Amino acid sequence: MKFFRRNGGTRTRNGDRLQLHLVAYQIAIHFFYFSN
């Protein structure tokens, strides 16, 4: 994970945003499954 930060600051920020979106999507899917 440390070498990821060495590759570039902007790329890491974009990757973090994508990961957050993926986590949010998974949470939303879980909520939908539980609600149904």
N, C-alpha and C positions, 0 to 999 in steps of 0.2 A: 504494500500500500504506500510505503514511503517513496519508492522509485516513481510511482505515479505522479507525485507532486513535483518531482525533479523534471519530468518531461515537459511541464508547462503549466503556468498558473491559470490561464484562460481555459485551457482544456479541462483542467480539474474542476473548475467552477461549473462548466457546462455539464460534465459528467455527474457532478453532485445534483444538479437540477434534474437531470434525466432520472437518476436513482430516486429522488424524492417523488417525481411523477409516477414512477413505477410502483413505489410503495403506496402512494395515494390510490393508484388504480387497484392494487391488491386489496387495500382496506375497503374501497368502495365495493369491489366484487364480494368480499366477505359480508359486508353489510347487506347487500342484495340477497345473498344466499340465506342469511339469518332472518331477514325480513319476510322472505317468501315462505 
